[in-house]
Amino acid sequence: DIQMTQSPSSLSASVGDRVTITCRASQGIRNDLGWYQQKPGKAPKRLIYAASSLQSGVPSRFSGSGSGTEFTLTISSLQPEDFATYYCLQHNSYPHAFGPGTKVDV
Amino acid sequence: QVQLQESGPGLVKPSGTLSLTCTVSGFSISSGYYWDWIRQPPGKGLEWIGSIYHSGSTYYNPSLKSRVTISLDASKNQFSLKLSSVTAADTAVYYCKRRGATTDYWGQGTLVTVSS
């Protein structure tokens, strides 16, 4: 099974900061990775699909990159509504697997 | 607009079977896509439970495989999750979702508590 790790597990940031979150897969998954944002009490929302494609309706300050085993999610200028927990999800092979999450707070 | 809604008992007794249904509107589940179940224990991360393809093929998380069954009822435009022999560790918010290459739809989630 493919294991997903994320770093950092949490970070403190301020409005306007550039934020980068890293996700690593235990084996190559091509670009079969999505990034999700989850706010308390809400279902996750996909921000990025295919590692680097911006989901329709998602602000352009979010971007994704990477392929194979290492991926990054970047928020170019953190906004107040971006304080949330972020997860990566690999869907290259079964079982699909989420990363453990990165909590972004003030 | 595609919408998904989970339904089922919010309380299940230990050793019992958790049964949830996801009702889909705005799209016929027999027309395509993978249909997934995800769960999230209180205060913890997301766990992929399993998937069913519109053709009926299923894929399960090995950590749950012996206890999980996902099925599809095209006539009702629903798919379902059954998890047997539940314990307190199965207490979680359960989400259903439609997985697509460029689209991704989730239900709002339903909390299932395992307790006597």
Chai-1 contact restraints between the chains, C-beta under 6 A:
chainA,res_idxA,chainB,res_idxB,connection_type,confidence,min_distance_angstrom,max_distance_angstrom,comment,restraint_id
A,A43,B,Y95,contact,1.0,0.0,6.0,A-B,restraint_1
A,A43,B,W106,contact,1.0,0.0,6.0,A-B,restraint_2
A,A43,B,Q108,contact,1.0,0.0,6.0,A-B,restraint_3
A,A43,B,G109,contact,1.0,0.0,6.0,A-B,restraint_4
A,R46,B,D104,contact,1.0,0.0,6.0,A-B,restraint_5
A,Y87,B,L46,contact,1.0,0.0,6.0,A-B,restraint_6
A,Y94,B,Y59,contact,1.0,0.0,6.0,A-B,restraint_7
A,P95,B,N61,contact,1.0,0.0,6.0,A-B,restraint_8
A,H96,B,W48,contact,1.0,0.0,6.0,A-B,restraint_9
A,F98,B,L46,contact,1.0,0.0,6.0,A-B,restraint_10
A,P100,B,G45,contact,1.0,0.0,6.0,A-B,restraint_11
A,G101,B,G45,contact,1.0,0.0,6.0,A-B,restraint_12
